[in-house]
Amino acid sequence: HRAMSHNTLIHRGVRVLVRPLVRTSIKPNQITTLRLAAGFGTAAALAVLAKMERISLPDHLAWVGRKVRQIWRQAAGQSALPLVVADGFDCMPRAHFDHPKANALKTLFTTLMLDRGFLAALAVYPTFAHDQPCLDRYAEAVREVFARMAEAIAQGNVVGELRGPEAHTGFRRLVD
């Protein structure tokens, strides 16, 4: 059994994809383009994997997730907001409000964070772009927002703070 070159593997893979197209009106130069595209796609994928390993992406994503959880816990503690930060994968921080108006609070959080330039929810999907300065700005915004939300709870005015309807939950938004 002899070793197969990388190019041979790519060409065999592309042949499987291209063969059904040959029966159509595709011209030979389009097939060459498809072969090149498949080769570039493979090269790009391999380059991404190499960079992920070089920059230790999984470690970075876990670090960001731990920082987000820490931000939520500290800000919720300072403002006495009934936030439950979920345990789980560091790279996928999640939280929810333990309050009868939890959905209104979630909606208010998103709205107030948007006012501060963050499209935010109580689920964060970290990326390599999330760095310390970004997290510092996020922490400041979360502290402000949680304090305002705690005031709304204390005044019994969570729903009154909303500028529109509460966020839909589940699939109801798709069928209404």
PyMOL commands that set and color helices and strands:
alter all, ss='L'
color gray80, all
select helices_A, chain A and resi 6-22+28-55+57-79+102-115+132-154+158-161+172-175
alter helices_A, ss='H'
color red, helices_A
select strands_A, chain A and resi 83-85+95-97
alter strands_A, ss='S'
color yellow, strands_A
deselect
rebuild
show_as cartoon
